[in-house]
């Protein structure tokens, strides 16, 4: 019976397991899905916004794979790093190992002031309201949400997600699984103005139309956009783009239509963008208590400081350069803000013991086979963002996983000759590790349901390592 370890229980890892299960050439395959965390689902549990219930429901399809009798979930087992198993030691237990470890590092802005208190990565904010145990329950509860104005740098879906959470009323989040401390902090939040800022024009934005429209549907919030900034984009005046250029992608056309509608509705950014949010003119404008302002052609140049904290962002004004890029115009604009979140992309992180390309932020490979010194390494594979870089949506992992599994199956006759452990979790326990298997995860689910009931809510996530592990150990209750 061939055995395969899949490192990572997010979509790329589970899709890899699913692709293995569907191969008739290895009907008796045994797949162990390992994760450093005691809870499965990766990005779907700890990265999807809590109010995106349809996307979060993807957990149900991932769950069906993990409950297959040929699959074993092995949580609370890290690979790489000072406290994790080395790839060499993991290889002793399985015929093959597929690494699906994602791209967990944030790209930095590389501008002065980025390290000031009040400046954070959007990923840290997402992890906080998603109850990732590495972040801690009180990371943003003390002072970050005391700011009246926030700037989100980036124009992708993550930027829109965090802006939406900042602008959404806490009462609407009460029906989600947001952890108790995060919900309380969001209830006390003083943020009343959120700027989403991109260095390019709207045709270069990476958000989906669905995400964009959700901003306009927020109760108690008002979205504004500057028609003059939209007009700078050569693609904005028509759906076909610049003369001689290919037709615009459908998502860009739809995004421009949404923005055009907001601009026509009088959502221009004017001198009022530098008022104190929530002043009398805001209250007179229909009762909106929060504003979301989309800004374009502004490149972050410096984070401004006052009293030892971030006080705003100085942006360099950009403009199209006529060749599809942008250029600095020499003009600058300061946007006051006591909270700055950067959402400008991710990078893969080196896993000690595996080869790594620091430029691409990926593991070198050929069709998913890990390359060591340019030669395929027997029994080692990659899938997901660590294979191809942080591109695509969740569904992109399906074809990526299938390619890697095809390579693994082609190598299967030789891999079957390699030694493998009969009971890898037992070996892990003999090495001093404490793996959390599926029964432990079910106990965590029960504990989160009980916590929610005690708070008069649905299931509420446990946000810390001690709480998760204590719940997992109580399998028999």
BARODO-493645 format. One line per field, with one value per residue (C-alpha): x, y, z. Coordinates in pm, whole numbers, padded with zeros to 5 digits. Each point is the difference from the previous one (the first is absolute). Layout:
BARODO-493645
east (X | ...)
north (Y | ...)
up (Z | ...)
This chain:
BARODO-493645
east (00000 | 00176 | 00002 | 00021 | 00037 | -00157 | 00141 | -00271 | -00376 | -00114 | -00161 | 00320 | 00076 | -00352 | -00034 | 00326 | -00140 | -00321 | 00191 | 00187 | -00322 | -00151 | 00279 | -00106 | 00363 | 00052 | -00336 | 00160 | 00193 | 00030 | 00022 | 00097 | -00075 | 00235 | -00039 | 00191 | -00333 | -00242 | -00284 | -00031 | -00102 | 00286 | -00090 | -00370 | -00013 | 00259 | -00004 | -00353 | -00195 | -00259 | -00285 | 00078 | -00211 | -00024 | 00377 | 00040 | -00249 | 00279 | 00102 | -00279 | 00161 | 00346 | -00148 | -00139 | 00353 | 00151 | -00271 | 00080 | 00111 | 00322 | 00095 | 00136 | 00020 | 00314 | -00007 | 00234 | 00301 | 00230 | 00250 | 00316 | 00122 | 00158 | -00305 | -00114 | 00092 | 00267 | -00097 | 00265 | -00155 | -00353 | 00116 | 00087 | -00371 | -00160 | 00055 | -00054 | -00054 | -00186 | 00065 | -00301 | 00116 | -00122 | 00162 | -00022 | 00223 | -00133 | 00168 | 00119 | -00042 | 00370 | -00071 | 00110 | -00225 | -00140 | 00096 | -00183 | -00261 | -00336 | 00144 | -00080 | -00024 | -00355 | 00075 | 00056 | -00332 | -00174 | 00164 | -00118 | -00367 | 00025 | 00137 | 00334 | 00174 | 00339 | -00134 | -00176 | -00341 | 00092 | 00236 | -00222 | -00210 | 00221 | 00059 | -00011 | -00375 | 00009 | 00085 | -00274 | 00146 | 00164 | 00194 | 00007 | 00278 | -00078 | -00288 | -00051 | -00261 | 00192 | 00000 | -00374 | -00059 | 00177 | -00158 | -00343 | 00060 | 00113 | -00310 | -00252 | -00194 | 00092 | -00365 | 00012 | 00309 | -00162 | -00161 | 00341 | 00276 | 00213 | 00173 | -00132 | 00292 | 00005 | -00375 | 00025 | 00284 | -00192 | -00302 | 00217 | 00178 | 00014 | 00089 | -00243 | 00193 | 00182 | 00214 | 00083 | 00296 | 00174 | 00300 | -00156 | -00337 | -00323 | 00070 | 00309 | -00190 | -00012 | -00327 | -00294 | -00324 | -00187 | 00239 | -00023 | -00381 | -00010 | 00155 | -00293 | -00246 | 00136 | -00274 | 00089 | 00296 | 00053 | 00241 | 00164 | 00234 | 00165 | -00118 | 00318 | 00216 | -00211 | 00028 | 00380 | -00023 | 00008 | -00232 | -00263 | -00160 | -00098 | -00027 | 00249 | 00310 | 00265 | 00001 | 00153 | 00000 | -00179 | -00351 | -00012 | -00061 | -00362 | 00077 | 00173 | -00296 | -00240 | 00218 | 00011 | -00378 | -00039 | 00248 | -00163 | -00332 | 00148 | 00170 | -00325 | -00170 | 00207 | 00256 | 00290 | 00289 | 00043 | 00133 | -00243 | 00233 | 00213 | -00282 | -00039 | -00227 | -00345 | -00028 | -00323 | 00013 | 00034 | -00303 | -00193 | 00079 | -00250 | 00125 | 00302 | 00227 | 00289 | 00161 | 00197 | 00205 | 00163 | 00309 | 00215 | 00334 | 00158 | 00327 | 00098 | 00320 | 00017 | -00198 | -00029 | 00059 | -00145 | 00063 | 00180 | -00286 | -00110 | -00198 | -00055 | 00146 | 00178 | -00084 | 00172 | -00249 | 00045 | -00139 | -00005 | 00329 | -00153 | 00153 | -00224 | 00201 | -00004 | 00233 | 00037 | -00131 | 00200 | -00312 | -00076 | -00306 | -00022 | -00290 | -00033 | -00049 | 00071 | -00019 | 00176 | -00044 | 00210 | -00153 | 00255 | 00054 | 00169 | 00324 | 00090 | 00222 | 00295 | -00067 | 00329 | 00110 | -00165 | 00162 | -00133 | 00009 | 00018 | -00078 | -00323 | -00082 | -00068 | 00152 | 00174 | -00189 | -00091 | -00371 | -00012 | 00314 | 00237 | 00338 | 00319 | 00296 | -00213 | -00085 | -00341 | 00017 | -00167 | -00315 | -00015 | -00271 | -00165 | -00344 | -00178 | 00160 | 00336 | 00012 | -00129 | 00009 | -00294 | -00221 | -00351 | -00307 | -00088 | -00120 | 00335 | 00140 | -00202 | 00195 | 00325 | -00062 | -00091 | 00327 | 00204 | -00194 | 00052 | 00376 | -00022 | -00198 | 00250 | 00269 | -00211 | 00165 | 00339 | -00145 | -00165 | 00347 | 00088 | -00041 | -00297 | -00141 | -00308 | -00146 | 00155 | -00207 | 00125 | 00358 | -00062 | -00122 | 00311 | 00204 | -00169 | -00260 | -00369 | -00195 | -00365 | -00199 | -00355 | -00164 | 00193 | -00118 | -00360 | 00048 | 00119 | -00314 | -00217 | 00182 | -00047 | -00370 | -00031 | 00187 | -00237 | -00306 | 00130 | 00026 | -00338 | 00163 | 00077 | 00341 | 00275 | 00363 | 00253 | 00284 | 00296 | 00227 | -00075 | -00374 | 00017 | 00226 | -00203 | -00315 | 00172 | 00114 | -00359 | -00104 | -00236 | -00229)
north (00000 | 00322 | 00281 | 00371 | 00292 | 00330 | 00289 | 00264 | -00044 | 00307 | -00019 | -00093 | -00282 | -00140 | 00024 | -00194 | -00269 | -00005 | -00041 | -00296 | -00165 | 00027 | -00192 | -00352 | -00103 | 00021 | -00101 | -00092 | 00325 | 00127 | 00379 | 00184 | 00374 | 00173 | 00350 | 00209 | 00115 | -00230 | 00122 | -00079 | 00208 | 00252 | 00316 | -00084 | 00000 | 00268 | 00224 | 00027 | 00291 | -00115 | 00169 | -00195 | -00295 | -00145 | -00026 | -00127 | -00275 | -00146 | -00165 | -00250 | -00133 | -00002 | -00184 | -00275 | -00074 | 00001 | -00239 | -00256 | -00326 | 00010 | 00341 | 00080 | 00355 | 00054 | 00346 | 00171 | -00132 | 00263 | -00068 | 00206 | 00263 | -00051 | -00175 | -00198 | -00320 | 00029 | -00105 | -00271 | -00150 | 00025 | -00186 | -00298 | -00054 | 00019 | -00114 | 00358 | 00346 | 00287 | 00345 | 00235 | 00264 | 00314 | 00344 | 00134 | 00310 | 00347 | 00224 | 00322 | 00353 | 00078 | 00363 | 00205 | -00034 | -00339 | -00139 | 00265 | -00114 | 00007 | -00138 | -00368 | -00256 | -00071 | -00368 | 00062 | 00180 | -00283 | -00259 | 00192 | 00013 | -00358 | -00126 | -00130 | -00125 | 00144 | 00355 | 00014 | 00120 | 00356 | 00110 | 00282 | 00056 | 00251 | 00300 | -00069 | 00035 | 00328 | 00167 | 00201 | -00050 | -00307 | -00047 | -00336 | -00012 | -00235 | -00062 | -00377 | -00212 | -00005 | 00379 | 00009 | -00266 | 00188 | 00330 | -00165 | -00144 | 00343 | 00164 | -00270 | 00036 | -00247 | -00100 | -00149 | -00201 | -00144 | -00277 | -00111 | -00198 | 00308 | -00064 | 00175 | 00241 | 00108 | 00061 | 00206 | 00208 | 00059 | 00108 | 00262 | 00101 | 00374 | -00044 | 00204 | 00049 | -00261 | 00082 | -00277 | 00125 | -00136 | 00128 | -00087 | 00080 | -00194 | -00221 | -00131 | -00091 | -00367 | -00019 | -00196 | 00177 | -00190 | 00128 | 00352 | 00004 | -00124 | 00329 | 00189 | -00226 | 00061 | 00129 | 00331 | 00064 | 00225 | -00073 | 00284 | 00015 | 00293 | 00033 | 00189 | -00293 | -00243 | 00219 | -00023 | -00370 | -00039 | -00301 | 00186 | 00203 | -00309 | -00377 | -00082 | 00157 | 00209 | 00003 | -00316 | -00172 | -00330 | 00014 | 00043 | -00314 | -00040 | 00050 | 00332 | 00119 | -00092 | 00171 | 00318 | -00007 | -00017 | 00283 | 00206 | -00035 | 00115 | 00296 | 00101 | -00015 | 00288 | -00203 | 00230 | 00045 | 00368 | 00209 | -00181 | -00301 | 00175 | 00092 | -00179 | -00294 | 00012 | 00379 | 00192 | -00016 | -00378 | -00025 | 00222 | -00219 | -00272 | -00130 | -00198 | -00068 | -00150 | 00102 | -00219 | 00197 | -00169 | 00186 | -00067 | 00112 | 00050 | -00174 | -00024 | 00196 | 00032 | -00074 | 00313 | 00005 | 00190 | -00076 | -00322 | -00147 | 00002 | 00316 | -00034 | -00095 | 00225 | -00111 | 00091 | 00079 | -00227 | 00007 | -00232 | 00006 | -00084 | -00348 | -00180 | 00100 | 00297 | 00292 | 00235 | 00350 | 00177 | 00083 | -00139 | -00041 | -00079 | -00206 | 00016 | -00339 | -00161 | -00352 | -00119 | -00350 | -00117 | -00253 | -00010 | -00373 | -00306 | -00188 | -00361 | -00077 | -00235 | -00334 | -00112 | -00321 | 00074 | 00189 | 00353 | 00269 | 00330 | 00209 | -00178 | -00101 | -00357 | -00348 | -00086 | -00276 | -00160 | -00079 | -00021 | -00212 | 00174 | 00075 | -00029 | 00141 | -00012 | -00370 | -00140 | -00118 | -00342 | 00010 | 00381 | 00212 | 00342 | 00143 | 00330 | 00340 | -00140 | -00163 | 00275 | 00317 | 00189 | 00018 | -00106 | -00065 | -00297 | -00200 | 00043 | -00260 | -00276 | -00009 | 00065 | -00303 | -00220 | 00078 | -00088 | -00320 | -00104 | 00030 | -00195 | -00281 | -00025 | -00051 | -00239 | -00331 | 00125 | 00171 | -00324 | -00151 | 00262 | -00087 | 00150 | -00023 | -00213 | 00251 | 00348 | 00171 | -00262 | 00073 | 00371 | -00058 | -00209 | 00301 | 00217 | 00168 | 00018 | -00026 | 00105 | -00235 | 00034 | -00084 | 00286 | 00240 | -00109 | 00074 | 00352 | 00045 | -00104 | 00235 | 00291 | -00080 | -00006 | 00329 | 00158 | -00127 | 00148 | 00338 | -00024 | -00043 | -00272 | -00175 | 00239 | -00074 | -00073 | 00247 | -00140 | -00305 | -00107 | 00014 | -00196 | -00269 | -00034 | -00047 | -00253 | -00213 | -00028 | -00235 | -00216 | 00259)
up (00000 | -00114 | 00255 | -00077 | 00239 | -00105 | 00202 | 00034 | 00044 | -00190 | -00345 | -00186 | 00245 | 00008 | -00378 | -00028 | 00229 | -00203 | -00326 | 00149 | 00116 | -00347 | -00174 | -00092 | -00039 | 00378 | 00153 | 00332 | 00048 | 00357 | 00042 | 00318 | -00007 | 00243 | 00138 | 00252 | 00144 | 00186 | -00226 | -00373 | -00305 | -00002 | -00191 | -00003 | 00382 | 00067 | -00307 | -00138 | 00150 | 00257 | -00187 | -00319 | 00097 | -00352 | -00036 | 00356 | -00085 | -00213 | 00327 | -00061 | -00319 | 00160 | 00296 | -00226 | -00120 | 00349 | 00123 | -00268 | 00162 | -00202 | 00143 | 00347 | 00131 | 00208 | 00158 | 00245 | -00194 | -00147 | -00275 | -00028 | 00244 | 00342 | 00148 | -00301 | -00173 | -00266 | -00353 | 00021 | 00310 | -00138 | -00309 | 00223 | 00069 | -00346 | -00357 | -00117 | 00149 | -00170 | 00149 | -00021 | 00246 | -00177 | 00006 | 00353 | -00009 | -00083 | -00250 | 00158 | -00134 | 00055 | 00088 | 00302 | 00302 | -00090 | 00341 | 00203 | 00253 | -00173 | -00325 | -00061 | -00274 | -00110 | 00056 | 00371 | 00021 | -00188 | 00225 | 00307 | -00095 | -00133 | 00337 | -00125 | 00316 | -00101 | 00014 | 00336 | 00102 | 00104 | -00280 | -00121 | 00310 | 00179 | -00223 | -00374 | -00025 | 00193 | -00332 | -00167 | -00349 | -00154 | -00324 | -00176 | -00260 | -00286 | -00239 | 00014 | 00173 | 00329 | 00008 | -00065 | 00266 | 00277 | -00100 | 00009 | 00347 | 00127 | -00150 | 00092 | 00321 | 00275 | 00039 | -00348 | 00092 | 00312 | -00203 | -00133 | 00172 | 00078 | 00335 | 00308 | 00053 | -00364 | -00003 | 00316 | -00145 | -00323 | 00205 | 00170 | -00323 | -00067 | -00367 | -00208 | -00323 | -00205 | -00305 | -00249 | -00201 | -00311 | -00192 | -00335 | -00151 | 00041 | -00304 | 00183 | 00318 | 00094 | 00190 | -00135 | -00086 | 00270 | 00267 | -00136 | -00005 | 00360 | 00109 | -00143 | 00182 | 00350 | 00232 | 00159 | -00232 | -00299 | -00284 | -00190 | -00297 | -00175 | -00363 | -00086 | 00111 | -00199 | -00309 | 00012 | -00091 | -00382 | 00030 | 00200 | -00280 | -00198 | 00043 | -00276 | 00152 | -00183 | -00380 | -00139 | 00340 | 00061 | 00140 | 00376 | 00206 | 00105 | 00371 | -00074 | -00208 | 00280 | 00262 | -00208 | -00033 | 00378 | 00053 | -00276 | 00179 | 00330 | -00169 | -00170 | 00337 | 00127 | 00193 | -00079 | 00239 | 00078 | 00283 | 00227 | -00011 | 00257 | 00239 | 00326 | -00092 | 00147 | 00007 | -00053 | -00380 | 00016 | 00224 | -00237 | -00298 | 00076 | 00332 | -00128 | 00295 | -00197 | -00327 | -00239 | -00251 | -00299 | -00120 | -00306 | -00147 | 00343 | 00089 | 00369 | 00057 | 00379 | 00314 | 00211 | 00375 | 00293 | 00369 | -00089 | -00206 | -00359 | -00079 | -00372 | -00336 | -00250 | -00351 | -00323 | -00275 | -00302 | -00353 | -00303 | -00190 | -00338 | -00018 | 00248 | 00308 | 00234 | 00076 | 00293 | -00070 | 00271 | 00200 | 00346 | 00218 | 00372 | 00132 | 00381 | 00164 | 00335 | -00146 | -00315 | -00143 | -00293 | -00239 | -00279 | -00043 | 00149 | -00027 | 00061 | 00299 | -00009 | 00167 | 00156 | -00167 | -00335 | -00289 | -00045 | -00266 | 00195 | -00306 | -00089 | 00356 | -00112 | 00016 | -00330 | -00179 | -00329 | -00029 | 00380 | 00046 | 00243 | -00156 | 00201 | -00191 | -00311 | 00034 | 00111 | 00361 | 00036 | 00209 | 00045 | -00164 | 00030 | -00078 | 00059 | 00055 | 00109 | -00344 | -00229 | 00210 | 00161 | -00307 | -00087 | 00210 | 00220 | -00299 | -00174 | 00238 | -00169 | -00326 | 00187 | 00224 | -00295 | -00176 | 00309 | 00063 | -00363 | 00055 | 00325 | -00163 | -00283 | 00264 | 00211 | -00104 | 00118 | 00309 | 00113 | 00047 | 00263 | 00371 | 00188 | 00352 | 00068 | 00247 | -00045 | 00277 | 00248 | -00109 | 00041 | 00355 | 00071 | -00113 | 00263 | -00222 | 00091 | -00325 | -00006 | -00220 | -00131 | 00332 | 00160 | -00268 | 00054 | 00371 | -00093 | -00209 | 00294 | 00233 | -00242 | -00029 | 00380 | 00029 | -00251 | 00186 | 00323 | -00176 | -00171 | -00339 | -00252 | 00018 | 00112 | -00079 | 00274 | -00067 | 00195 | 00005 | 00359 | -00062 | -00325 | 00141 | 00320 | -00207 | -00229 | 00295 | 00121 | -00284 | 00202 | 00154)
